[in-house]
Amino acid sequence: MVKWILLLFAATVCGHAEVTNQITSDVYSDRVRNGTTVCAVGGIINGAATDFASLSVQAVTLGKGPTLQSGSSEQVEEMIIVKEGRLNITINGEGKTVGPGSVAIVLPGDSRSFSNAADGETTYYELEYRSKKPVDVERGKKAGGSFIMDWNDVKYVPREDGAGGTRNFFSRATAMGARMDLHATQLEPGKSSHDPHHHRAEEMIIMLDGEVEEYLGPGETGGKSKKATRGDVIFLVSNEYHAIRNIGTKPALYFAFQFE
């Protein structure tokens, strides 16, 4: 009985707020940290974007043992990124246990469940998004459907300029977007990823480690710089000029997620 009460509590805590705002370019903080509950949730971003009627990002922490389950949703697609610990992800009855940096995409209509496979806590980011255009599940299935990618299975490719390297996870269509692109970047201390530039696709930077400074502006100059560190999420609106530089003393590690 106690277990079911705790799971009910977790399902309640892990709910999403109603979308009431347009997301703006900024650095958003991951505030989750509570080892005494079955499921502690930190809401990071919740609003609308250029191509999404709704987009939410939250950090979920699971204690030892509990499982979160949910019925399928026909209107929402989901991305999972493991922050720390080990997470068992089951999609449509097929499960896989993965560690930090691993990623999953769950298409609308597919069932999924999560359980903590670590000795301590496991924390993962949960991104849920719904497109403004009609959901195209068939497009998502033709592009590969739902999937799970282990960090260790994605090849690290060093940059020729010595500034770091990249792990390219995917660039494909899904049910909610014509192009979704996710890669992980390692950026060495004192190095910049690129000069200020802009693109039509909106983008999120999810900081896995290190300390960076993000330039945000209407042009290549004249903008503002904001610091971001482990657990922070940087949101970049469509056509915002941006650039990222490692201002720490160790390599910075982050995901870059573009969507349109």
URHU-V691447 format. One line per field, one symbol per residue. ss: DSSP state (@ for helix, = for strand, . for the rest). phi: phi as a letter, one per 40 degrees, with the letter a starting at -180 (. if undefined). burial: 1 if it has 16 or more other ideal C-beta (glycine too) atoms within 10 Angstrom, else 0. Layout:
BEGIN
ss = ???
phi = ???
burial = ???
END
This chain:
BEGIN
ss = .@@@@@@@@@@@@........=...===..........==========...===========....====......========..=====..=====....====.....=====.....==========.....@@@@@@....===.@@@..===.....=========.......========....=....=....========.=======......======...====....======.....========.
phi = .ccccccccccccccbcccbaccbcabbccbcaaccbcabbbcbbaibbdbbcaabbabbbbcchcbbbaccbcbbbbbbbccagbbcbbbfgbbabbbdgcbbbbcdgccaabacbccbcbbbcbbbabcccdcbccccccchgcabbcdccbccbccccgciabbccaaacbcbacabbbabbbbcdgcbcacdaaacccabbbccagbbbbcbacacbgcbbbcabdgcbbbbcdgccaabbcbcbbdcbacbbbaa
burial = 00000110010001000010001011110101000001111111111110110111111111100101000010011111111111111110000001111111111111010111110011111111111000111011001011111010010000000011111011010111100111111111001010010100111111111111011110000010000110111111100111111111001111111111
END
